Amino acid sequence: MLVLSKEQEAQLGLELATKRQEHADLDAAIHTLTQSRVADRMLIQRLKKRKLALKDRIVQLETILLPDIIA
């Protein structure tokens, strides 16, 4: 089990909040571009790839900060 100092925990918590916000922003941007019908398909694909990478990092951070506790 990984033991974090309060400072490390706060830093990871801040990164998690930032990544969640960026993920939500990308989701909104992708939705808007998709609805516009004039958007560049390659741009949308790049944004989706970035969104997926963010989701992976969010899961990593959540695993570190909120470990499963076996009862």
PEHUSUL-V985986 format. One record per helix or strand of 3 or more residues. SS is the DSSP state (h for helix, s for strand). FROM is the first residue (numbers start at 1). LEN is the number of residues. If there is no record, write none. Layout:
ss = {SS | SS}
from = {FROM | FROM}
len = {LEN | LEN}
This chain:
ss = {h | h}
from = {6 | 41}
len = {31 | 25}
